[in-house]
Amino acid sequence: MPRIAVIDRDSCNPKRCSLECHRFCPGVRTGDETIVIDEHTKRPVVSEELCSGCGICVKKCPFRSISIINLPRELEGRCIHRYGPNGFALYELPIPQAGRVVGLVGQNGVGKTTALEILSGGLKPNLGSEDAATPKQLNEFFKGSELQAHFARVEGIKTAYKPQAVDGLPKAVRGKVGELLARVDERGAMKELTAALELGDVLDRDVKLLSGGELQRLAIAAAAAREASIYYFDEPSSHLDVYQRLNAARAIRGLARAGKSVVVVEHDLAMLDYMCDRVHVMYGQPRAYGVVSAPRGVRAGINVFLDGYLSVENVRFRREPIKFEVRPPSKARAGGREFFSYPKLKKSFKGFGLEVSPGSIYAGEVVGVVGPNAIGKTTFVRMLAGELKPTAGKLEFELTVSHKPQYLKAGFDGSVEAWLRSQLGGFDPAFEPEVLQPLEVAPLMEKNVDELSGGELQRATIAACLGRRADLYLLDEPSAYLDVEQRLQAARVIRRVIEKREAAAFVVDHDVLSVDFISDRLLVFTGEPSRAGRTHGPLDMREGMNLFLREVGVTFRRDPQTGRPRANKPESALDREQREWGEYFYLE
């Protein structure tokens, strides 16, 4: 059985430990060089050939930096790339297919972006050694597979790549949106893409003045406008609302219909299901290793991912399957003690007005807040938090409020633990087992806040919000930057905390699966983005989802195996049938 030893260089801190990994290693104690200390970096290096797999170094490391992993024998000799000795290892690769959209689904940190970089030619694979593999080595390695032809001509393949992080786009390009799209429009598709992605209103705006959602749509349009054989889209749904996600999915599918190969990394399962033809499940241990499974049909692939078991590979990568409720929660679930009510409210800005109809929330209830971007959802949440005063109407309640904002800015120089303590004072005895551990914040406690990734900062911020003793919790887009498992785990944690404390929560989100998973009722926002918004509800889930999805213009059905929401293909028999019934989601 192949064994790898991985050391997370970001968390390994030999200056702040006693090199317990080296001191307590049985191999070192008997005279072997199982673990040696590098003379230059002063960091440990584990010999995978000498390691017995006892796991003592894993348990003794105060920063949880070491992983000793026994891999399936089938993966022996199948390493595609490794980031140096004791570094992250990627096994196998996805297979691009002409005229199809191929999706990648898996946890953050298991190598999805690395796989895209290798396929696009941006990263030279080293096949597990120190030096990049030669064309001859790659040809021999992939002999007899579809990837053999891909790497034989990878230097000559023209690719278009939409990167994961779009926030850096203003630094990379200058000028107006229309000028940028005109420069990259090699397919003559600028007009079509501008309309499909609703970029018409920002064509004359400078790129540096765009919001996150506008930057995302611009990046998708810029990649799709190029003339290429293979298109890569890394997390195209980030910063987008449901309407925009479906528009982006249609634009990406349009490339496949034109005969192009498209590979997409995505955490929104509804969007992945909507636009993909085939799916590769990626599993492994984040920041340690990742494995790309064999391709599957999109429905089967997503269901396998949710089930956590790959029958063909005989690999279980999750203890329990993820299941969804088939029927909407009953009114009785929400209808307990009324927690508080709010009156009719208005908030006016220059060029935008929000009207909030009267509503109430019950003890132990989670109300999902849905609607397009720039329609007033965050404004409503900030009014409840006391950060904005209504233009008309008055909020009168004596409730303690805990607010997780949409945009994450910790602004703290120190460790995650120090930041959490500064936010919360002390830790409740139940805080670690009920919040920190399931949100996977415990391993981050020693890291500096300014070194956290977007997903890590999101989880830490959710933990800070839930760590406060409050009556009302307000969480604005808690699923952003999180992978599928983290989103659903965060939803579970939020639900448990709210129910246990008999508090209440409003949760704003754009992921239909997350909203369906967490909500008792829905507060639906409609109107004209950036001009006028109004609220409906809170409504029971059936009525709320029907109103919301009617506005979006898409119907959903339940997958019979997992109960997950699946978007119907436009004009399909089921889509037409549900529209006639007026049932856009819940059918029972």
C-alpha positions as CSV (number, residue, x, y, z in Angstrom):
1,M,0.0,0.0,0.0
2,P,1.6,3.4,-1.0
3,R,2.1,5.8,1.8
4,I,2.7,9.6,1.6
5,A,3.8,12.0,4.2
6,V,2.6,15.6,3.8
7,I,3.6,18.6,5.8
8,D,1.5,21.8,5.6
9,R,4.2,24.5,5.2
10,D,1.8,27.3,6.0
11,S,1.1,25.9,9.5
12,C,4.4,24.2,10.3
13,N,6.3,26.6,12.6
14,P,9.5,25.1,14.0
15,K,10.4,28.3,15.8
16,R,7.4,27.9,18.1
17,C,7.6,24.2,18.8
18,S,10.2,21.7,20.2
19,L,10.3,19.6,17.0
20,E,8.2,17.0,18.7
21,C,7.8,15.2,15.4
22,H,11.5,14.5,15.4
23,R,11.9,13.9,19.1
24,F,9.2,11.3,19.4
25,C,9.6,9.4,16.1
26,P,10.3,5.7,16.8
27,G,12.4,5.5,13.6
28,V,14.6,8.4,14.7
29,R,15.0,6.9,18.1
30,T,16.4,3.6,16.7
31,G,18.9,5.5,14.5
32,D,17.0,5.8,11.2
33,E,16.7,9.1,9.3
34,T,12.9,8.8,9.2
35,I,12.6,12.5,10.0
36,V,15.5,14.9,9.5
37,I,15.7,18.6,10.0
38,D,16.6,20.7,7.0
39,E,19.7,22.8,7.6
40,H,18.4,25.8,5.8
41,T,14.7,26.0,6.6
42,K,15.0,24.2,10.0
43,R,11.8,22.4,9.0
44,P,11.3,18.6,9.3
45,V,11.5,16.3,6.2
46,V,9.8,12.9,6.5
47,S,11.2,10.0,4.6
48,E,8.2,8.2,3.0
49,E,10.4,5.1,2.4
50,L,11.4,4.7,6.1
51,C,8.1,5.9,7.7
52,S,6.2,3.0,9.4
53,G,2.9,4.9,9.4
54,C,2.7,4.8,13.2
55,G,1.2,8.3,13.3
56,I,3.0,9.5,16.4
57,C,4.4,12.6,14.7
58,V,0.8,13.4,13.5
59,K,-0.5,13.4,17.1
60,K,2.5,15.1,18.6
61,C,2.7,18.1,16.2
62,P,1.2,21.1,18.1
63,F,0.2,22.8,14.8
64,R,-1.4,19.7,13.2
65,S,0.9,20.2,10.2
66,I,1.7,16.6,9.5
67,S,-0.4,14.0,7.6
68,I,0.6,10.4,7.1
69,I,-1.7,8.9,4.5
70,N,-2.1,5.3,3.3
71,L,-3.4,5.4,-0.3
72,P,-5.3,2.8,-2.3
73,R,-2.9,0.5,-4.2
74,E,-4.5,1.5,-7.5
75,L,-2.9,5.0,-7.1
76,E,0.6,3.7,-6.9
77,G,2.6,5.3,-9.7
78,R,-0.3,7.5,-10.7
79,C,0.8,10.8,-9.2
80,I,0.4,13.6,-11.7
81,H,2.1,16.4,-9.8
82,R,3.6,17.0,-6.4
83,Y,4.7,20.2,-4.9
84,G,8.1,19.1,-3.6
85,P,9.1,16.6,-0.9
86,N,6.2,16.2,1.7
87,G,4.1,18.5,-0.5
88,F,0.6,18.2,-1.8
89,A,0.1,15.4,-4.3
90,L,-2.4,15.2,-7.2
91,Y,-3.5,11.8,-8.7
92,E,-5.1,11.4,-12.1
93,L,-6.7,14.2,-14.2
94,P,-10.1,15.1,-15.6
95,I,-10.6,14.4,-19.3
96,P,-11.8,17.3,-21.6
97,Q,-14.3,16.2,-24.2
98,A,-15.2,18.1,-27.4
99,G,-18.8,19.4,-27.4
100,R,-19.3,18.7,-23.7
101,V,-19.1,20.5,-20.4
102,V,-17.1,18.5,-17.9
103,G,-17.5,19.4,-14.3
104,L,-15.2,19.0,-11.3
105,V,-16.8,18.7,-7.8
106,G,-15.0,18.2,-4.5
107,Q,-13.8,19.9,-1.3
108,N,-11.6,23.0,-1.3
109,G,-7.9,22.2,-1.2
110,V,-8.0,18.8,-3.1
111,G,-6.4,20.1,-6.3
112,K,-9.2,21.2,-8.6
113,T,-7.4,24.4,-9.6
114,T,-4.1,22.5,-9.9
115,A,-5.8,20.1,-12.3
116,L,-7.0,23.0,-14.4
117,E,-3.6,24.6,-14.5
118,I,-2.0,21.4,-15.7
119,L,-4.6,20.8,-18.4
120,S,-4.3,24.4,-19.7
121,G,-0.5,24.2,-19.8
122,G,0.0,26.8,-17.1
123,L,1.7,24.2,-14.8
124,K,4.1,21.5,-16.0
125,P,3.3,18.2,-14.3
126,N,6.3,16.5,-12.7
127,L,4.7,13.0,-12.2
128,G,5.7,13.1,-8.6
129,S,9.4,13.8,-9.1
130,E,11.3,17.1,-8.6
131,D,11.6,18.1,-12.3
132,A,8.9,18.7,-14.8
133,A,8.2,15.7,-17.0
134,T,9.4,15.6,-20.6
135,P,7.0,15.2,-23.5
136,K,8.3,11.6,-23.9
137,Q,7.6,10.8,-20.2
138,L,4.1,12.3,-20.4
139,N,3.4,10.3,-23.6
140,E,4.5,7.1,-21.9
141,F,2.6,7.9,-18.7
142,F,-0.7,8.6,-20.5
143,K,-0.3,5.9,-23.2
144,G,-3.6,4.4,-24.2
145,S,-5.7,7.1,-22.6
146,E,-7.5,10.1,-24.0
147,L,-5.1,12.4,-22.2
148,Q,-2.2,11.0,-24.3
149,A,-3.4,13.0,-27.3
150,H,-4.1,16.0,-25.2
151,F,-0.5,16.3,-23.9
152,A,0.9,15.4,-27.2
153,R,-0.5,18.7,-28.6
154,V,-0.9,20.7,-25.3
155,E,1.7,23.3,-26.5
156,G,-0.3,23.9,-29.7
157,I,-3.8,23.9,-28.1
158,K,-5.3,27.3,-27.6
159,T,-7.0,27.6,-24.3
160,A,-9.1,30.3,-22.5
161,Y,-9.0,30.3,-18.7
162,K,-11.3,32.1,-16.3
163,P,-9.4,32.1,-13.0
164,Q,-10.9,31.5,-9.6
165,A,-10.0,34.9,-8.1
166,V,-11.6,37.7,-10.1
167,D,-10.9,40.4,-7.4
168,G,-7.4,40.9,-8.9
169,L,-8.8,41.7,-12.4
170,P,-8.7,45.5,-11.9
171,K,-5.0,45.3,-11.2
172,A,-4.3,43.2,-14.3
173,V,-6.3,45.2,-16.8
174,R,-7.1,48.9,-17.2
175,G,-9.7,50.7,-19.1
176,K,-13.5,50.4,-19.7
177,V,-15.4,47.1,-19.8
178,G,-16.4,47.6,-23.4
179,E,-12.8,48.2,-24.5
180,L,-11.6,45.1,-22.7
181,L,-14.3,42.9,-24.3
182,A,-13.6,44.4,-27.7
183,R,-9.9,43.5,-27.4
184,V,-10.5,39.9,-26.6
185,D,-13.5,39.3,-28.8
186,E,-11.9,36.7,-31.2
187,R,-15.2,34.9,-31.8
188,G,-17.3,37.9,-32.7
189,A,-19.5,37.1,-29.7
190,M,-19.3,40.3,-27.7
191,K,-22.8,41.5,-28.4
192,E,-24.3,38.1,-27.6
193,L,-22.3,37.6,-24.4
194,T,-23.0,41.2,-23.2
195,A,-26.7,40.6,-23.5
196,A,-26.6,37.0,-22.0
197,L,-24.5,38.2,-19.0
198,E,-26.3,41.5,-18.6
199,L,-23.2,43.6,-19.0
200,G,-24.8,46.3,-21.2
201,D,-25.1,48.8,-18.3
202,V,-21.4,48.7,-17.4
203,L,-19.8,48.7,-20.8
204,D,-18.7,52.4,-20.3
205,R,-17.6,51.9,-16.7
206,D,-14.0,51.5,-15.7
207,V,-13.0,48.0,-14.7
208,K,-11.7,49.2,-11.4
209,L,-15.1,50.5,-10.4
210,L,-16.9,47.1,-10.9
211,S,-18.5,45.1,-8.0
212,G,-17.5,41.5,-7.4
213,G,-20.5,40.1,-9.3
214,E,-19.8,42.5,-12.3
215,L,-16.1,41.4,-12.3
216,Q,-17.2,37.8,-12.3
217,R,-19.5,38.2,-15.3
218,L,-16.9,40.2,-17.1
219,A,-14.3,37.5,-16.6
220,I,-16.7,34.8,-17.9
221,A,-17.5,36.9,-20.9
222,A,-13.8,37.7,-21.6
223,A,-12.9,34.0,-21.5
224,A,-15.9,32.9,-23.6
225,A,-15.2,35.6,-26.2
226,R,-11.8,34.2,-27.1
227,E,-11.3,31.6,-29.9
228,A,-10.0,28.5,-28.2
229,S,-10.3,24.7,-28.3
230,I,-10.7,24.2,-24.6
231,Y,-12.3,26.6,-22.1
232,Y,-11.6,26.4,-18.4
233,F,-13.9,28.1,-15.8
234,D,-12.8,28.1,-12.2
235,E,-15.8,28.7,-9.8
236,P,-17.9,30.9,-12.2
237,S,-20.8,31.3,-9.7
238,S,-18.9,33.2,-7.0
239,H,-20.5,36.7,-6.3
240,L,-23.4,35.9,-8.6
241,D,-27.1,35.6,-7.6
242,V,-29.3,32.8,-8.8
243,Y,-30.5,34.7,-11.9
244,Q,-26.9,35.5,-12.9
245,R,-25.7,32.0,-12.2
246,L,-28.2,30.5,-14.6
247,N,-27.3,33.1,-17.3
248,A,-23.6,32.2,-16.8
249,A,-24.4,28.5,-17.1
250,R,-26.3,29.0,-20.4
251,A,-23.4,31.1,-21.8
252,I,-20.9,28.3,-20.8
253,R,-23.2,25.6,-22.3
254,G,-23.3,27.6,-25.5
255,L,-19.5,27.0,-26.0
256,A,-20.1,23.2,-25.8
257,R,-22.9,23.5,-28.4
258,A,-20.4,25.2,-30.7
259,G,-18.2,22.0,-30.4
260,K,-15.8,23.4,-27.9
261,S,-14.4,21.4,-24.9
262,V,-15.3,23.0,-21.6
263,V,-14.1,22.1,-18.1
264,V,-15.7,23.8,-15.0
265,V,-14.9,23.8,-11.3
266,E,-18.1,24.6,-9.3
267,H,-19.4,24.3,-5.8
268,D,-23.0,25.2,-6.6
269,L,-24.4,21.8,-7.3
270,A,-27.6,23.1,-8.9
271,M,-25.5,25.2,-11.4
272,L,-23.1,22.3,-12.0
273,D,-26.1,20.0,-12.7
274,Y,-27.7,22.6,-15.0
275,M,-24.7,23.1,-17.3
276,C,-22.6,19.9,-17.2
277,D,-22.7,16.7,-19.3
278,R,-20.1,14.7,-17.3
279,V,-18.7,15.0,-13.8
280,H,-15.4,14.0,-12.2
281,V,-15.6,13.6,-8.4
282,M,-12.5,14.8,-6.6
283,Y,-11.7,13.4,-3.1
284,G,-8.8,13.3,-0.8
285,Q,-7.5,15.3,2.2
286,P,-7.5,19.1,1.8
287,R,-3.9,20.5,1.5
288,A,-2.5,17.0,1.5
289,Y,-3.6,15.0,-1.6
290,G,-6.4,14.9,-4.1
291,V,-7.7,12.2,-6.5
292,V,-9.7,12.7,-9.7
293,S,-12.2,9.9,-10.2
294,A,-13.3,8.4,-13.4
295,P,-15.9,10.4,-15.3
296,R,-19.6,9.9,-14.7
297,G,-22.9,11.2,-16.0
298,V,-23.8,14.5,-14.3
299,R,-26.7,13.1,-12.2
300,A,-24.8,10.0,-11.2
301,G,-21.6,11.9,-10.5
302,I,-23.3,14.5,-8.1
303,N,-25.2,11.7,-6.4
304,V,-22.0,9.7,-5.8
305,F,-20.4,12.8,-4.4
306,L,-23.3,13.4,-2.0
307,D,-23.4,9.7,-1.1
308,G,-19.6,9.8,-0.3
309,Y,-18.9,6.4,-1.8
310,L,-17.3,5.6,-5.2
311,S,-18.4,2.0,-5.9
312,V,-16.2,1.5,-9.0
313,E,-13.1,2.6,-7.1
314,N,-14.4,1.1,-3.8
315,V,-13.5,4.3,-1.9
316,R,-15.6,5.9,0.8
317,F,-14.6,9.5,1.4
318,R,-17.4,10.6,3.7
319,R,-18.8,8.8,6.7
320,E,-22.5,9.6,6.1
321,P,-24.3,10.5,2.9
322,I,-25.9,14.0,2.5
323,K,-29.7,13.9,2.3
324,F,-32.3,16.6,1.6
325,E,-35.9,16.8,2.8
326,V,-38.2,15.7,0.1
327,R,-41.1,17.8,1.3
328,P,-41.1,21.4,2.4
329,P,-41.0,21.9,6.2
330,S,-44.6,22.2,7.6
331,K,-45.8,25.4,9.1
332,A,-45.8,23.7,12.4
333,R,-42.0,23.6,12.4
334,A,-41.9,27.4,12.2
335,G,-45.1,28.1,14.1
336,G,-44.0,28.3,17.7
337,R,-43.6,31.2,20.0
338,E,-43.5,34.5,18.0
339,F,-40.0,35.9,18.7
340,F,-40.4,39.4,17.3
341,S,-42.2,41.3,14.6
342,Y,-41.2,44.2,12.5
343,P,-43.5,46.9,10.9
344,K,-43.6,48.3,7.4
345,L,-40.3,49.9,6.6
346,K,-38.8,52.0,3.9
347,K,-35.2,52.8,3.1
348,S,-34.2,55.3,0.4
349,F,-30.9,55.9,-1.3
350,K,-30.1,58.0,-4.3
351,G,-31.6,56.1,-7.2
352,F,-32.8,53.1,-5.0
353,G,-35.7,52.5,-2.7
354,L,-36.6,49.5,-0.6
355,E,-40.1,48.7,0.8
356,V,-40.3,46.1,3.6
357,S,-43.7,44.6,4.3
358,P,-44.5,43.8,8.0
359,G,-43.3,40.3,9.1
360,S,-42.5,38.2,12.1
361,I,-40.1,35.4,13.0
362,Y,-40.5,32.5,15.6
363,A,-38.2,31.2,18.3
364,G,-35.9,28.5,16.9
365,E,-36.7,29.5,13.3
366,V,-34.3,30.1,10.4
367,V,-35.7,32.3,7.6
368,G,-33.9,32.2,4.3
369,V,-33.6,35.5,2.4
370,V,-33.5,35.2,-1.4
371,G,-33.6,37.5,-4.4
372,P,-31.3,39.0,-7.0
373,N,-28.2,41.1,-6.2
374,A,-28.7,44.8,-5.6
375,I,-32.4,44.3,-4.6
376,G,-32.0,45.3,-0.9
377,K,-31.3,42.1,1.0
378,T,-28.2,43.4,2.7
379,T,-29.9,46.8,3.4
380,F,-32.7,44.9,5.2
381,V,-30.2,42.9,7.3
382,R,-28.2,46.0,8.2
383,M,-31.4,47.8,9.3
384,L,-32.2,44.8,11.6
385,A,-28.6,45.0,12.9
386,G,-29.0,48.7,13.7
387,E,-26.3,49.7,11.2
388,L,-28.8,51.6,9.0
389,K,-31.9,53.6,10.1
390,P,-35.1,53.2,8.1
391,T,-36.2,56.3,6.1
392,A,-39.8,55.5,7.2
393,G,-41.0,53.2,10.0
394,K,-39.3,52.3,13.2
395,L,-37.7,49.2,14.5
396,E,-38.5,48.7,18.2
397,F,-37.2,45.6,19.9
398,E,-35.0,44.8,22.8
399,L,-33.0,41.9,21.2
400,T,-29.3,41.2,21.2
401,V,-28.2,40.9,17.6
402,S,-25.2,39.1,16.1
403,H,-24.4,40.0,12.5
404,K,-22.1,38.3,10.0
405,P,-21.7,40.8,7.2
406,Q,-21.5,40.0,3.5
407,Y,-18.0,41.4,2.9
408,L,-15.3,39.8,5.2
409,K,-12.8,42.2,6.7
410,A,-11.3,40.9,10.0
411,G,-8.7,43.8,10.1
412,F,-6.8,42.0,12.9
413,D,-3.0,41.5,13.4
414,G,-2.8,38.2,15.2
415,S,-3.9,34.6,15.4
416,V,-7.5,33.4,14.7
417,E,-7.8,32.4,18.4
418,A,-6.7,35.9,19.6
419,W,-9.2,37.4,17.1
420,L,-12.1,35.2,18.3
421,R,-11.3,35.9,21.9
422,S,-11.3,39.7,21.1
423,Q,-14.7,39.3,19.5
424,L,-16.3,37.0,22.1
425,G,-14.4,37.7,25.3
426,G,-14.3,34.1,26.6
427,F,-15.4,30.8,25.0
428,D,-18.5,29.1,26.1
429,P,-17.8,25.4,27.0
430,A,-19.9,24.2,24.1
431,F,-18.4,26.6,21.6
432,E,-15.6,24.3,20.5
433,P,-17.5,21.0,20.0
434,E,-20.7,22.7,18.6
435,V,-19.1,25.4,16.4
436,L,-15.4,25.4,16.0
437,Q,-14.9,21.7,15.3
438,P,-17.8,21.1,12.8
439,L,-16.9,24.4,11.0
440,E,-13.2,23.2,10.9
441,V,-12.0,26.3,12.6
442,A,-10.1,24.5,15.3
443,P,-7.1,23.7,13.0
444,L,-6.9,27.4,12.0
445,M,-6.5,28.8,15.6
446,E,-2.8,29.2,15.4
447,K,-2.8,30.9,11.9
448,N,-2.6,34.6,11.5
449,V,-5.9,36.2,10.4
450,D,-4.3,38.0,7.5
451,E,-3.0,34.7,6.1
452,L,-6.5,33.0,5.9
453,S,-8.0,32.1,2.5
454,G,-11.5,33.4,1.6
455,G,-13.1,30.1,2.8
456,E,-11.1,30.0,6.0
457,L,-12.0,33.6,6.9
458,Q,-15.6,32.8,6.1
459,R,-15.7,29.9,8.5
460,A,-14.0,31.8,11.2
461,T,-16.4,34.7,10.8
462,I,-19.4,32.4,11.0
463,A,-17.9,31.0,14.1
464,A,-17.5,34.5,15.6
465,C,-21.1,35.3,14.8
466,L,-22.5,32.1,16.3
467,G,-20.1,32.4,19.3
468,R,-21.9,35.5,20.6
469,R,-24.9,34.9,22.8
470,A,-27.7,36.7,20.9
471,D,-31.4,36.6,20.4
472,L,-31.3,37.3,16.6
473,Y,-28.6,36.1,14.2
474,L,-28.1,37.7,10.9
475,L,-25.9,35.9,8.4
476,D,-25.3,37.5,5.0
477,E,-24.1,35.0,2.3
478,P,-22.4,32.5,4.7
479,S,-21.9,30.0,1.8
480,A,-19.6,32.3,-0.2
481,Y,-16.1,30.8,-0.7
482,L,-17.1,27.5,0.9
483,D,-17.2,24.1,-0.9
484,V,-20.3,21.9,-1.0
485,E,-19.5,20.0,2.2
486,Q,-18.6,23.2,4.1
487,R,-21.8,24.9,3.0
488,L,-24.0,22.1,4.2
489,Q,-22.0,21.6,7.4
490,A,-22.3,25.4,8.1
491,A,-26.1,25.1,7.5
492,R,-26.3,22.2,10.0
493,V,-24.3,24.2,12.6
494,I,-26.4,27.3,12.2
495,R,-29.6,25.3,12.5
496,R,-28.4,23.5,15.7
497,V,-27.3,26.7,17.4
498,I,-30.6,28.5,16.6
499,E,-32.7,25.6,17.8
500,K,-30.7,24.9,20.9
501,R,-30.7,28.5,22.1
502,E,-34.3,29.1,20.9
503,A,-33.1,32.1,19.1
504,A,-34.0,33.2,15.5
505,A,-32.0,33.8,12.3
506,F,-32.2,35.5,8.9
507,V,-29.8,33.9,6.4
508,V,-29.1,35.5,3.0
509,D,-27.9,33.2,0.4
510,H,-27.8,32.5,-3.4
511,D,-27.2,28.7,-3.3
512,V,-30.6,27.0,-3.8
513,L,-29.4,23.8,-2.1
514,S,-28.1,25.7,0.9
515,V,-31.3,27.7,1.1
516,D,-33.4,24.5,0.8
517,F,-31.3,22.8,3.4
518,I,-31.4,25.4,6.1
519,S,-34.7,27.3,5.9
520,D,-38.0,27.0,7.7
521,R,-39.5,29.8,5.7
522,L,-38.5,32.3,3.0
523,L,-38.4,36.1,2.8
524,V,-38.5,36.8,-0.9
525,F,-37.2,40.0,-2.5
526,T,-38.5,41.2,-5.9
527,G,-38.3,44.4,-7.9
528,E,-35.8,46.0,-10.2
529,P,-32.1,45.6,-9.2
530,S,-30.3,48.8,-8.3
531,R,-33.6,50.7,-8.6
532,A,-36.4,49.3,-6.4
533,G,-36.9,46.3,-4.1
534,R,-39.7,45.0,-2.0
535,T,-40.2,42.0,0.3
536,H,-42.8,39.2,0.4
537,G,-43.2,37.2,3.6
538,P,-41.8,35.4,5.4
539,L,-43.7,32.7,3.4
540,D,-43.8,28.9,3.9
541,M,-41.2,27.1,1.8
542,R,-43.6,26.0,-0.9
543,E,-45.1,29.4,-1.5
544,G,-41.8,31.2,-1.1
545,M,-39.9,28.9,-3.5
546,N,-42.6,29.1,-6.1
547,L,-42.6,32.9,-6.0
548,F,-38.8,33.1,-6.1
549,L,-38.3,30.6,-8.9
550,R,-41.1,32.1,-10.9
551,E,-39.2,35.4,-10.8
552,V,-36.0,33.6,-11.8
553,G,-37.8,31.8,-14.6
554,V,-36.6,28.2,-13.8
555,T,-38.2,25.1,-12.4
556,F,-36.7,22.6,-10.0
557,R,-37.4,19.0,-9.3
558,R,-36.3,16.6,-6.6
559,D,-33.7,13.9,-7.3
560,P,-35.4,10.6,-6.2
561,Q,-32.1,9.2,-4.8
562,T,-30.8,12.1,-2.7
563,G,-33.7,14.5,-2.5
564,R,-31.5,17.3,-3.8
565,P,-33.0,20.1,-5.9
566,R,-32.2,19.7,-9.7
567,A,-32.9,22.5,-12.2
568,N,-35.0,21.3,-15.1
569,K,-33.6,22.0,-18.6
570,P,-35.5,24.9,-20.3
571,E,-38.5,23.7,-22.3
572,S,-38.1,20.1,-21.2
573,A,-41.3,18.1,-20.7
574,L,-41.1,18.4,-17.0
575,D,-40.3,22.1,-17.2
576,R,-43.3,22.8,-19.2
577,E,-45.5,20.6,-17.1
578,Q,-44.5,22.3,-13.8
579,R,-45.0,25.8,-15.3
580,E,-48.5,24.8,-16.3
581,W,-49.2,23.6,-12.7
582,G,-47.6,26.7,-11.2
583,E,-45.3,24.4,-9.2
584,Y,-41.7,25.6,-9.6
585,F,-40.1,23.4,-7.0
586,Y,-42.1,21.5,-4.4
587,L,-44.4,19.0,-6.0
588,E,-45.9,17.4,-2.9
